[in-house]
Amino acid sequence: MTRSSYDDAVAGIRARGVEWDLDPSLDRIRDLVDILGSPQRAYPVIHVTGTNGKSSTARMIDALLRERGLRVGLFTSPELHTMRERISVDGEPVTEERFAELYDDVLPYAEMVDAKHDVKVSFFEMLTAMAFAAFADAPVDVAVVEVGMGGAWDATNVADGSVAVVTPIGLDHTEYLGDTIEAIAGEKAGIIKPEAVAVLAQQPVEAAEVLLRRATEVGATVAREGIEFGVLQRELAVGGQRVRLQGLLGTYDEVFLPLFGDYQASNAACALAAVEAFARGRATAEPGGEDRLDADLVRAAFAGAPAPGRLEVVRTGPTVLVDATHNPAGMAATVAAITEEFGFTRLIGILAVMADKDVMGVLEELEPIIDELIVSRNSSPRSMPAHELAVVARDVFGEDRVHLVARLDDAIDQAIGLADQSGEFAGAGVLITGSVATAGDARLLMKASQ
């Protein structure tokens, strides 16, 4: 049998449809993992959902677990650069060879499921099955699994997480999840399983009510940010922030986080609570039951916590920030972090967004901190054409502050040129944002560390 190359595997997955064209059902993925021998049951799972902060929180959980000496599988989406980034073992993406092997191993079974259903195994379902198989084969001690979208009918939800983490919920993917916070929370609450520990970030009231109701219905233990755990103190530090965290099992002082924004401190608190709950079990998910985790271990893990494309400095002189924010709630958090932690006197923005997002909402959040905005497009076929984005942007920013540059590389060059006009020490900067695809493209063009 001829083995697939990495490019063959990627092409085969993409041939199953675009990731954002969904048929909300667990039937196909259930059949697929059943035929594979239920690999998702070979290890405990920490399951992560929410609207913003999922990937950052999942990566922090992964870092904490690995610092404790555990072998960890991490499944995240979407990728910044290559598809194999989505499946990591021991802190490293699987190799191209291993990715192709996983594809070849799963493909015959996926084709069997295809023959059984009217709709083929999807792009994301295929990747999910490959990740579960990779983690079982490794084998890992624990898997950290980020949902693709929603929760209840997301392909990852065939796994039963012993810990379910819900980061802040806002309006996004409304065409699939519903157009109210309550509806979206209802979908995301689906990952909270019987007898699990539900770690809940601070939520809008209407989301919190839905999540707590679900936890009560299934008999899950609840740990809430701001009540059972949270951020006690934070202060700016060179290259990030220094925080004091209240965990479920104790307090952790002098924790350096090389990330910007109070939302990243919140993500860190959620990650810490998730690992504490996992390490000590449900019986000690309330404060006071067990000794805390080793404080030096916690500090070491967070000091190396990665968050590529999340308010990431990819150049200095002028400072260029890359951020994957793609919805109004996320942009509000990004704007707050920039305002608090960067002393820009002049900020040039580059925006490339997906056409199906709340573009007006994103622009309205961004407008107060941007002096001049360059609108462009990213490499995704979903990207809004630059000329269409310019029309919307001019309604928010005015005609004189908006520049249309069709290619992202040219947009970056122009933005840096505009920032440089202020002079070397004038405090000008550039923000490139609007999408994970935009962040990935910008990191590649700016040759940021992969």
Steps between C-alpha positions, in 0.01 A plus 500: 500500500631844407529723804379859488731795524419787733371704206285204391351479849423871515343487155293196599368676809421817306315292240247417772371856489579832656531509877230761548230314300350291777235232535424502874496133595712264710385191309793481259775568753342253745502230235856585403648487849301184575663325204839634612449342843396816687849650533355804680432273798861387535598805710334768712396817319493866598248656261512873418230716341394866501493787252833668571816369665452129427834439330702709746337326797552156345868576440544615860334182628734299279803689636395443863437130449830445320685689774355242741672226298196373314490403134235722346309501172370838386235554231433860396355683202535670264869496413714807444726346236476125444223251567721275709518775767156389610626167638785524751661244728753594767474866403593448134279473191505156343747472215390508139574127477292422808212716380494308170514167688203602712306599191573168332405309815164677539404535131372142434271522802381847400409362159298225669308767692459704181320206341258482792390865508360749252764753607869404494729521802591868508829690497488557877367155586793344314750713692328425830518125441867531401576691819324248722687217326834681533450549873405135555799378300751726679365423763427819693418534869237766428359680197411870490233538233370831368163495328481613141169683536228497763513190714191280508529379141866577446692193380723512808197442722515125453763525775384532859717756671568448868553877504302737276633854462277777365679823413301825456198468273398767250325528166684316224411235239140610549388332177584163660471552876209744532475876516471543877747450783260249657483288184876501454555415867257211462711353219826546688353358822472168320860410586417495873453132575365309802737496797746736329648821640379807309755783512316815399665828409313819586196507274214729402214436741284334236783259408580422863139403568498253212833345597406463866169343406677244284751421777217446746308276260794266440642509853824678413706689756534868419806723547432865412750772426465777753354264763689170530807622309627808318758773456577670831752751370675591176759757405684584182844348453759513225379264228168421665348514847548372851196346666385354829253219444246342731465139399258240625765361733707801600654833406787543255711815525753661265381322188646657184285471191672599172166608352311828493153589623284428801317239291821296482529517878143369514591224255792407725271480803262270311789281385633474855159406639455237228833336579434511874160339447653235276791432736299470818169369374146611546496451877753779542364740240402733780762704689666352802487131415860433399839664485555727207715419200871569529531877463833486317350255251211741436738793453721304260205384291345843464835667430528288186132506404466552123228704331614563143294755314338629818612863541846376401789739445660391172722804446635801685598837353213555435314253718282271290229298677320204347165400647250234391192675639198452274188610689390812691541355849853386421584834342377685807741294712785563255435875499496507882831312515668730247374808681626372834830344405639686197573870503434562133467864399397396150366160395456380142253215457484230234170314485414191296185317610274214399190610311267309734610682815348803676730736311325818611525392864872427464562838336307689766708342778824570314434860395588687823865386504583504128630816333503361146353171379621294206243249378622191316420131469655175623568174320169334593227470236264625772686831527288808429624673184703806590283738299188380684671533837608853406138605448401380848816640661444848358157510665674455836837671454419763239642530151837654589610235752444192282745369240428207267794267427394173340808290589590441864876520437458841339271606783767410757765697310273803480404481867862483612576794273219704655624413849857590409387846388449584867869457573699230674408591857150640449321190634326397178392142444315264268218257584418221252173332590158368399536122470709197587580480128614863503722432800648192335567682174657794682723277712622328186564829320673645807696177546382460859615188685288202391 
